Amino acid sequence: MKPQSNTAKWKLLRVCISLCLVVACCLLGAELYEAWAQAGRNVTATRRTTTVPLYVRFTEDNSKPRPLLGRKSKEEEEAARILTKDKIELYDGGVVQKIESLAPDPSPARFVILLDNSATLQTDVKKLAAVPAAFAPEIYEGDKVMVVGYDLKPEIITEFTDKPEELQNTLSLMRKTDTPHLFDAIDVVMEDVLRPAVGYSKRVIVIVGDGLDRDSKVKFDKMLSVLQDENITVYAIQVKDRTRGALRKDSPKPVDCLTQLTAGTGGRIFPIENDIREAIKEICDEQRNERYALTYYPEGINVINKRNLLLSSSDASLLLRIKGFHPPHQY
């Protein structure tokens, strides 16, 4: 028998390599299919980092005995007011999560004041204009404020500024006409103003109104989901409900709308009848002194489901606030 030529050997080697590649691809495809099928049936685990804003206020814990020999030193008091990740537990969708990092966020903020400028709002323009004016002495270095009025459509009253005179002189630019398209206004602010400001972790909307929306094209649930995905915090300076609690066909009642927007994003509600300057001071102080960035890798969750967020701590001196939930996602 004659020995095989070099050409025949190379042909045989190529055939063997091709067969090996086919087998490897089949095995890899089977593993990927099994992983995909498993992910479709059960809860998923992802290693994608998630960061959420957390608001922390330190109070006196009356359950702890007071020291008998004088007060704590200033250094001891400051050390007690440093929040570390071992002091809290985070639950995402009912599953306890490992917190990777927790740190104060001293970065500057971008505030958008969204004023209901519609005809039937139960307050006058002087009261509305008092809100941006109250920001003038309270914002910190680097913070900027934009004022937007809305009725059928949103309209910029003051561009982003940190100049007190521009925030104090909005009264002449206010008017009360037409009906409120609140959800459309929030959507425009989100897409055209706050989403481009993605470099700022602190993006805040302050709604001044009663929460009434009439016939916006954007639906409430979709709008709230976008706010939560972008970690936008919503506060409300609440005006008396002009509908007196009447049911709405395609959206929450005005009072429920403001409650869901603020609780769902980690914000708060302040009645307009109270001291407006004190309310704005609290909002600015929270953003500068009480806001933390909490980072974790979600484990044991399913992103196609709505996932409630819950924080707990054994330290009774801590008041914690976080957005209400992660909205569902379908890919």
C-alpha positions in Angstrom: 0.0 0.0 0.0 1.3 3.4 -0.9 1.7 6.0 1.8 -0.9 8.9 1.8 0.2 12.1 0.0 0.5 15.3 2.0 -2.6 16.6 0.2 -4.7 13.7 1.4 -3.4 14.2 4.9 -4.4 17.8 4.9 -7.9 17.0 3.6 -8.4 14.5 6.4 -7.2 17.0 9.0 -9.6 19.6 7.7 -12.5 17.2 7.9 -11.6 16.3 11.5 -11.4 20.0 12.5 -14.7 20.7 10.9 -16.4 17.8 12.7 -15.0 19.1 16.1 -16.3 22.6 15.4 -19.8 21.2 14.6 -19.9 19.2 17.8 -18.7 22.2 19.9 -21.3 24.5 18.4 -24.1 21.9 19.0 -23.0 21.5 22.7 -22.8 25.3 23.1 -26.2 25.8 21.5 -27.8 23.2 23.8 -26.3 24.9 26.8 -27.6 28.3 25.7 -31.0 27.0 25.0 -31.2 25.3 28.4 -30.1 28.5 30.1 -32.7 30.5 28.2 -35.4 28.0 28.9 -34.5 28.0 32.6 -34.6 31.8 32.7 -38.0 31.8 31.1 -39.4 29.4 33.7 -37.8 30.5 37.0 -36.6 33.7 38.6 -33.5 35.1 37.0 -30.2 36.2 38.5 -28.4 39.1 36.9 -25.1 40.7 37.6 -26.0 44.1 36.3 -25.3 46.8 38.8 -28.4 48.7 40.1 -28.0 52.1 41.9 -30.9 53.7 43.7 -31.1 56.9 45.6 -31.7 56.6 49.4 -32.8 59.3 51.8 -31.6 58.9 55.4 -32.5 61.0 58.4 -31.0 60.5 61.8 -33.3 61.0 64.8 -33.0 60.5 68.5 -33.6 56.8 69.5 -35.6 57.1 72.7 -35.3 53.3 73.3 -31.6 53.7 74.1 -30.5 54.7 77.7 -29.1 58.2 78.0 -25.5 58.5 79.2 -25.2 59.2 82.9 -22.0 61.2 82.7 -22.6 64.1 80.3 -23.2 64.2 76.6 -21.3 62.5 73.8 -18.4 64.3 72.3 -18.9 66.0 68.9 -16.7 63.2 67.3 -18.9 60.5 68.8 -22.1 62.2 67.6 -20.7 62.5 64.1 -19.5 58.9 64.0 -23.0 57.8 65.1 -24.5 59.7 62.1 -22.4 57.8 59.5 -24.5 55.2 57.7 -22.7 52.0 56.8 -24.2 49.2 54.7 -24.2 46.8 57.6 -26.8 48.9 59.4 -29.6 48.3 56.8 -31.1 45.5 54.8 -32.5 45.9 51.3 -35.2 43.6 49.8 -35.9 43.6 46.1 -39.0 41.7 45.2 -39.0 40.1 48.6 -35.5 38.8 48.2 -32.8 40.2 50.5 -29.9 41.7 48.5 -26.2 42.1 49.1 -25.4 45.8 49.2 -22.2 46.4 47.3 -21.7 50.1 48.3 -23.4 52.8 50.2 -22.1 56.4 50.3 -23.4 60.0 50.7 -24.1 61.8 47.4 -23.0 65.4 47.7 -23.2 66.2 44.0 -25.2 69.1 42.7 -28.8 68.8 41.7 -31.0 69.7 38.8 -34.5 70.9 39.9 -37.4 71.3 37.6 -40.4 73.2 39.1 -43.5 72.1 37.2 -46.3 74.7 37.8 -49.9 73.9 37.0 -50.9 77.0 35.1 -54.4 75.9 34.2 -57.5 78.0 34.6 -59.4 76.2 37.4 -56.5 75.5 39.8 -57.6 76.4 43.3 -54.9 78.9 44.0 -53.6 82.2 42.6 -50.5 83.0 40.5 -48.9 84.8 43.5 -48.9 81.5 45.5 -47.5 79.6 42.5 -44.7 82.2 41.9 -43.8 81.9 45.6 -42.4 78.4 45.0 -39.5 79.3 42.6 -38.8 82.4 44.7 -38.4 80.2 47.8 -35.6 78.2 46.0 -33.5 81.4 45.5 -31.9 81.4 49.0 -31.9 77.7 49.5 -30.1 76.0 46.6 -26.5 75.0 47.1 -23.4 75.7 45.0 -23.7 73.9 41.7 -27.5 73.4 41.9 -29.7 74.8 39.2 -33.4 75.3 38.9 -35.7 75.4 35.8 -39.3 76.7 36.0 -41.9 75.2 33.6 -45.6 76.1 33.5 -48.1 73.7 31.9 -51.7 73.7 30.8 -52.4 72.1 27.4 -48.7 72.0 26.9 -45.6 72.8 28.9 -43.8 76.1 28.5 -40.4 77.1 29.9 -40.7 80.1 32.2 -37.1 80.2 33.4 -34.2 78.2 31.9 -31.8 76.4 34.3 -30.4 79.1 36.6 -28.9 79.7 40.0 -29.5 83.4 39.9 -31.9 84.5 42.7 -33.3 87.4 40.6 -34.4 85.1 37.9 -36.2 82.8 40.3 -37.8 85.7 42.2 -39.3 87.3 39.1 -41.5 84.7 37.6 -44.9 86.2 38.6 -45.2 88.3 35.4 -44.7 85.2 33.3 -47.5 83.2 34.9 -51.0 82.9 33.5 -54.0 80.6 34.2 -55.6 79.2 31.0 -56.9 76.0 29.5 -56.8 72.6 31.1 -53.9 70.6 32.7 -52.1 68.0 30.7 -49.9 67.0 33.7 -48.6 63.6 32.3 -47.7 65.0 29.0 -45.8 67.8 30.7 -43.9 65.4 32.9 -43.0 63.3 29.8 -41.7 66.3 27.9 -39.6 67.4 31.0 -38.3 63.9 31.3 -37.3 63.5 27.6 -36.2 67.0 26.7 -34.7 68.3 30.0 -33.8 65.6 32.6 -32.8 62.6 30.4 -30.1 64.7 28.6 -28.8 65.7 32.1 -27.9 62.0 32.8 -24.5 63.1 34.1 -26.3 64.4 37.2 -27.4 61.7 39.7 -29.8 64.2 41.4 -32.6 65.0 39.1 -35.7 66.3 40.8 -39.2 67.4 39.7 -41.3 69.6 42.1 -44.9 69.5 41.0 -47.0 72.5 42.1 -50.6 71.6 41.6 -53.4 69.3 42.7 -52.4 66.3 40.5 -55.3 66.6 38.0 -54.7 65.5 34.5 -57.2 65.9 31.6 -56.7 63.8 28.5 -52.9 63.5 28.3 -51.6 61.3 25.5 -49.1 59.7 27.9 -50.6 57.2 30.3 -49.9 57.4 34.1 -48.3 54.0 34.5 -45.9 54.5 31.7 -44.9 57.9 32.9 -44.3 56.6 36.4 -42.2 53.7 35.1 -39.9 56.1 33.2 -39.4 58.3 36.3 -38.5 55.2 38.3 -36.2 53.8 35.7 -34.3 57.1 35.6 -34.2 57.5 39.4 -36.0 60.9 39.2 -37.3 62.0 42.6 -40.7 63.7 42.6 -41.9 66.1 45.3 -45.3 67.9 45.3 -46.4 71.2 46.7 -50.1 70.2 46.9 -53.0 72.4 46.0 -56.5 71.7 47.1 -58.2 69.1 44.8 -60.5 71.0 42.4 -62.4 67.8 41.6 -63.3 67.1 45.3 -62.2 63.5 45.0 -64.1 62.6 41.8 -63.2 59.3 40.1 -61.1 59.5 37.0 -61.7 57.1 34.0 -58.1 56.6 32.7 -55.9 58.0 35.5 -55.8 58.1 39.3 -57.7 60.7 41.3 -55.6 63.9 41.7 -54.7 63.2 45.3 -53.8 59.6 44.5 -51.8 60.7 41.5 -49.5 62.9 43.7 -49.3 60.2 46.4 -48.2 57.5 43.8 -45.7 59.9 42.1 -44.0 60.9 45.3 -44.1 57.6 47.1 -43.1 55.7 43.9 -40.0 57.8 43.4 -38.9 58.4 47.0 -40.2 62.0 47.3 -42.6 63.8 49.6 -45.8 65.9 49.6 -46.0 69.4 51.2 -49.4 71.2 51.4 -49.3 74.6 49.8 -51.2 76.1 52.7 -48.1 75.5 54.9 -44.9 77.5 55.0 -43.6 77.3 51.4 -40.2 78.5 52.3 -39.8 75.8 54.9 -41.0 73.1 52.5 -38.4 74.2 49.8 -35.7 74.4 52.5 -36.4 70.7 53.5 -36.3 69.6 49.9 -33.0 71.3 49.2 -31.5 70.1 52.5 -32.6 66.5 51.8 -30.9 66.6 48.4 -27.6 68.0 49.8 -27.3 66.4 53.3 -29.6 63.3 53.4 -29.2 61.6 50.0 -27.1 58.4 49.6 -26.3 56.3 46.6 -27.0 52.6 47.2 -25.5 50.1 44.7 -26.3 46.3 44.5 -26.4 43.4 42.1 -30.0 42.1 41.9 -30.1 38.4 42.7 -33.1 36.0 42.6 -35.4 38.4 40.9 -37.4 38.4 37.6 -37.3 41.7 35.7 -40.6 41.1 33.9 -42.4 41.5 37.2 -43.0 44.6 39.3 -40.6 44.4 42.2 -41.3 46.2 45.5 -38.4 47.7 47.3 -38.1 47.6 51.1 -35.5 48.9 53.5 -35.2 47.8 57.1 -32.8 48.6 60.0 -32.5 47.5 63.6 -31.4 51.1 64.4 -34.5 52.9 65.5 -32.8 56.3 65.0 -32.8 55.9 61.2 -35.6 57.2 59.0 -35.2 55.6 55.6 -36.9 56.4 52.3 -36.5 54.9 48.9 -38.5 54.6 45.7 -41.5 52.2 46.0 -40.6 49.7 43.4 -38.9 48.8 40.1 -41.4 48.7 37.3 -41.8 45.5 35.2 -39.7 45.1 32.0 -40.4 42.8 29.0 -37.7 42.3 26.4 
